[in-house]
Amino acid sequence: MKTLLDAERLRLGVERMADQIHTAAGDRPITMIGILTGSIVLLADLIRLMNMPLRVGVVQASSYRGGTQRGELVINYDLMPDIVGRDVWLVDDIFDTGHTMVQVIRLMNKLGANSIRTAVLCRKDGRQEVDYVPDIVGFDIPDEFVVGYGLDYQDAYRNLTYLASMEPTDLALNEQDTLNSHND
């Protein structure tokens, strides 16, 4: 794997994102909703930097079932607080095609949010398929499969303190390891 963003760059980027959220929100209370599972590290780091009235919740949105191929998006909002009349900030790990973010925004509107803004750690260059731009972007990254700092490949690598790009050989080795473990 190749390191794209080391731990120090990530820390500085998250601090910048927290400052931008605070500036945009002022002293108004906000509800931060992390899109699980990839945003959990970012969400935890962001809320520790927020010095303002804050509620926190999560929504699970997943379209990957192992591997790198997308499937149907499934959204579970059972762990989310009531957002009726609240100013909501959606926090996500990566803005790739944008379909997940757009569908979660639709859900937040349906559930009665007063306003909805978005903050994403990374935006992949040239991958967007929707007419939506996140309010805050920590980093623009190349169109590569990335892991670390909450992002995973088959539920592995979320715990890395840095963001890394998986090379095609890394992906192939992991695919082979998965096949071998299922054959044991």
C-alpha positions as CSV (number, residue, x, y, z in Angstrom):
1,M,0.0,0.0,0.0
2,K,1.0,3.5,-0.7
3,T,0.5,6.3,2.0
4,L,-1.6,9.1,0.6
5,L,-2.1,11.1,3.8
6,D,0.0,10.5,7.0
7,A,-1.4,10.9,10.5
8,E,-0.2,14.5,10.9
9,R,-1.8,15.7,7.7
10,L,-5.0,14.0,8.6
11,R,-5.0,15.6,12.1
12,L,-4.5,19.1,10.6
13,G,-7.2,18.5,8.0
14,V,-9.7,17.4,10.6
15,E,-8.9,20.5,12.7
16,R,-9.5,22.6,9.7
17,M,-12.8,20.9,9.0
18,A,-13.9,21.4,12.7
19,D,-13.0,25.1,12.4
20,Q,-15.1,25.4,9.2
21,I,-18.1,23.6,10.8
22,H,-17.9,25.9,13.8
23,T,-17.6,29.0,11.7
24,A,-20.6,27.9,9.5
25,A,-22.8,27.0,12.5
26,G,-21.8,29.8,14.9
27,D,-23.1,29.2,18.4
28,R,-26.3,27.5,17.2
29,P,-26.8,23.9,18.4
30,I,-26.1,21.3,15.7
31,T,-26.7,17.6,15.3
32,M,-23.8,15.7,13.8
33,I,-24.8,12.5,12.1
34,G,-22.0,10.1,11.1
35,I,-22.6,7.8,8.2
36,L,-21.4,4.4,9.4
37,T,-19.2,2.6,9.3
38,G,-16.4,4.5,7.6
39,S,-17.0,7.9,9.3
40,I,-16.6,6.7,12.9
41,V,-13.0,7.7,13.3
42,L,-13.6,11.1,11.6
43,L,-16.8,11.7,13.7
44,A,-15.0,10.9,16.9
45,D,-12.1,13.2,16.1
46,L,-14.4,16.0,15.0
47,I,-16.7,16.0,18.0
48,R,-13.7,16.2,20.3
49,L,-12.7,19.5,18.6
50,M,-16.2,21.1,18.7
51,N,-16.7,23.7,21.4
52,M,-20.4,24.3,20.9
53,P,-23.8,22.8,21.7
54,L,-23.8,19.5,20.0
55,R,-25.8,16.3,19.6
56,V,-24.4,13.2,17.9
57,G,-26.0,10.3,16.1
58,V,-25.3,7.8,13.4
59,V,-27.0,6.4,10.4
60,Q,-25.8,3.2,8.6
61,A,-25.6,3.4,4.8
62,S,-23.9,0.6,2.9
63,S,-23.8,-0.4,-0.7
64,Y,-20.7,-2.7,-0.4
65,R,-21.0,-6.3,0.5
66,G,-17.3,-7.2,0.6
67,G,-14.9,-6.5,-2.2
68,T,-15.0,-3.3,-4.3
69,Q,-18.2,-3.7,-6.2
70,R,-21.2,-1.6,-5.3
71,G,-24.7,-3.0,-4.7
72,E,-28.0,-1.6,-3.7
73,L,-27.8,1.1,-1.0
74,V,-29.4,0.1,2.3
75,I,-30.0,2.8,5.0
76,N,-30.7,2.1,8.6
77,Y,-31.4,5.1,10.8
78,D,-32.5,3.3,14.0
79,L,-29.6,4.7,16.0
80,M,-30.2,8.3,15.0
81,P,-31.7,10.9,17.3
82,D,-34.8,12.9,16.5
83,I,-33.8,15.6,14.0
84,V,-37.1,17.4,13.5
85,G,-36.3,21.1,13.4
86,R,-32.6,20.5,13.9
87,D,-29.6,21.8,12.0
88,V,-27.9,18.6,10.8
89,W,-24.3,18.1,9.7
90,L,-23.8,14.8,7.9
91,V,-20.3,13.5,8.3
92,D,-18.9,10.9,5.9
93,D,-15.5,9.4,5.2
94,I,-15.5,9.6,1.4
95,F,-17.4,11.3,-1.4
96,D,-17.1,9.0,-4.3
97,T,-20.0,8.8,-6.8
98,G,-22.1,10.9,-4.3
99,H,-25.1,8.6,-4.5
100,T,-25.0,7.6,-0.8
101,M,-24.8,11.3,0.3
102,V,-27.7,12.3,-1.9
103,Q,-29.9,9.5,-0.6
104,V,-29.1,10.2,3.0
105,I,-29.8,13.9,2.5
106,R,-33.2,12.9,1.1
107,L,-33.9,10.8,4.2
108,M,-32.8,13.7,6.5
109,N,-35.2,16.0,4.7
110,K,-38.0,13.5,5.0
111,L,-37.3,13.1,8.7
112,G,-37.8,16.9,9.2
113,A,-34.3,18.4,9.5
114,N,-34.3,22.2,9.6
115,S,-31.1,22.4,7.5
116,I,-28.6,19.9,6.2
117,R,-24.9,20.5,5.6
118,T,-22.2,18.0,4.8
119,A,-18.6,17.4,5.7
120,V,-16.5,14.6,4.1
121,L,-13.0,13.6,4.8
122,C,-12.1,12.8,1.2
123,R,-13.5,13.5,-2.3
124,K,-12.3,11.3,-5.1
125,D,-11.3,13.2,-8.2
126,G,-13.5,12.7,-11.1
127,R,-15.8,10.1,-9.6
128,Q,-19.0,12.1,-8.9
129,E,-22.1,11.0,-10.7
130,V,-24.5,13.4,-8.9
131,D,-25.1,17.1,-9.0
132,Y,-24.1,17.8,-5.4
133,V,-21.0,19.3,-3.8
134,P,-20.3,18.7,-0.1
135,D,-20.1,21.8,2.0
136,I,-16.7,20.9,3.5
137,V,-14.1,18.6,2.0
138,G,-11.0,17.7,4.0
139,F,-9.0,16.4,1.1
140,D,-9.3,15.8,-2.6
141,I,-7.7,12.5,-3.5
142,P,-6.9,10.6,-6.7
143,D,-9.4,7.9,-8.0
144,E,-7.8,5.0,-6.1
145,F,-9.1,2.5,-3.6
146,V,-8.2,3.9,-0.2
147,V,-8.1,2.4,3.3
148,G,-7.3,3.6,6.8
149,Y,-8.7,6.2,9.2
150,G,-12.1,4.5,9.1
151,L,-12.1,3.4,5.5
152,D,-11.9,-0.3,4.9
153,Y,-11.4,-3.1,2.4
154,Q,-13.6,-6.1,3.4
155,D,-13.8,-4.7,7.0
156,A,-10.0,-4.6,7.3
157,Y,-7.6,-1.6,7.7
158,R,-10.1,0.8,9.4
159,N,-7.6,1.1,12.3
160,L,-4.7,2.6,10.3
161,T,-3.8,6.0,11.5
162,Y,-3.1,7.1,8.0
163,L,-4.9,7.0,4.6
164,A,-3.4,4.5,2.1
165,S,-4.0,3.6,-1.5
166,M,-4.3,-0.1,-2.2
167,E,-2.4,-1.2,-5.2
168,P,-4.0,-3.7,-7.6
169,T,-1.6,-6.4,-6.2
170,D,-2.8,-5.6,-2.6
171,L,-6.4,-6.1,-3.8
172,A,-5.6,-9.3,-5.5
173,L,-3.7,-10.7,-2.5
174,N,-6.6,-9.8,-0.2
175,E,-9.0,-11.5,-2.6
176,Q,-6.9,-14.7,-2.6
177,D,-6.6,-14.6,1.3
178,T,-10.4,-14.3,1.5
179,L,-10.9,-17.3,-0.9
180,N,-8.3,-19.4,1.0
181,S,-10.0,-18.6,4.4
182,H,-13.3,-19.7,3.1
183,N,-11.8,-23.0,1.8
184,D,-10.2,-23.9,5.2
